[in-house]
Amino acid sequence: MKTDIYVVGIGFSALTEEKREIFEKSKYIVTSPRLYERFSEINEGERFIEKIRIIKSVDETIEFIRKTIQKIKPITVLASGDPLFFGIGRRILAEFGAQKVEILPELSSIQIAFSKIKIPWDSVYFVSLHGSIQGVGVRKYSIDDIPALLRHYDKLCILTDFENTPQRIAEKLSHFFEKNSYIRLYVCEKLGYTDERITEGTVEDIKRGFFEYPNLLIVDKTGNSSHPIFGLKEGEIEHTKSLITKDEVRAVVIHKLRVPKGGIIWDIGAGSGSVSLEIAQISPQLKIFAIEKNEEMIGVLEKNRRKLSLSNVYIIKGEAPEALHGLPSPDRVFIGGSGGRLREILEFLGKLQCSPIAMTAVKIKTLSEALDCLKNYSYEPLVSQLCHFRMKEIGDSQYFSAQNPVFIIVGEKR
């Protein structure tokens, strides 16, 4: 099939003969204001100037193409670097189909940036905070997700914009990582321009800096990547009055929840947050809403969230089920504490489609109430009782001390 739309990457190299030929036969060459500046630098003698159409937004570009190719074709769209790497190429393919489109990539600013700072980039996790290049199928993160992503990945490369600047990102990181942290940040400004600049520093250094646009931010914490993604110990979690889900119980609960890679999880009656914190470590794509009514526990939970750099835990102050109204619909629910309102909470959850629901209980009465409610709301109940022992020492001998047995109740939607 004949090509209707060419998406041509430009950037750091001179125009190739193939690209010149495409520009020659194109009826229009569509570009953004910033790319037009770069195109003018590499377009010898202002060739093709009469074909240029400068359009500011991606949506307006798509609309121009849609109207124009019905009568006039082919059209060339200029892109920065590789059009299929967080670029307009993805959107054009989705809108017009692969059969009508041809992609010609160029070196990306990301490749150039890593060559400048001399760090391999084959293990980097890439994040776009650039509002104008989001397209169909692009995972959208916000600046609030960056600390959780950095806890999970050793290297991040962040595409910035005028709002999500290196300074703002560093400010966000400073709330979760110590000032003398092992993290190194690199701001790569105006790559390919005569005044390009690379700035290396700590979180605090970059927070205080000023950087010209366009730029991208590289965050490297390979100096310390030994933290576990599962297996927090009770001693690592702040708690009061022994109010914490024990390690062994927490492990079984999380297994029973069958935690996905991404999605929404509610932790009702979160207490010190041990279950929320443990789940949040598994994947930065999870968002955990920890619902707690007790002021003291909320303070402890917030302290734990900051200590462990888990920005994907959202603390909701209030009592369930009232506090559940307006929250994003959950994929999984754990009930750690109900405040004597288990029936009301399960009635609320019964109207949702989330599955499984998991809860713990030590009383037969609570078990009986949970089973009754789950059956009423079309959940298939599954119950385990966990009885475990911990070794203790008396003098030069050891013995095993029995811990309180715990019922672990799971409701699977029928």
JOHUGI-V845214 format. One line per field, one symbol per residue. burial: + if it has 9 or more other C-alpha atoms within 8 Angstrom, else -. Layout:
burial: ???
This chain:
burial: --+++++++++---+---++-++--++++++++-++-+++--+-------++-+++-+-+++--+--++---++++++++++++-+++++++++--+--++++++++++--++++--------+--++++--+++-----+-+++++++++++++++++++--+++++++++++-+------+++++++++----+-+--++++-++------++++++++----------+-+--+++----+--+-+++-++-++----+++++++++++++++++++++++-+++++++++--++-+++++++--+++++++++++++-+------+++++++-+---++-++++++---+++++++++---++-+++-+++-+++++----+++---------+------+++++++++-
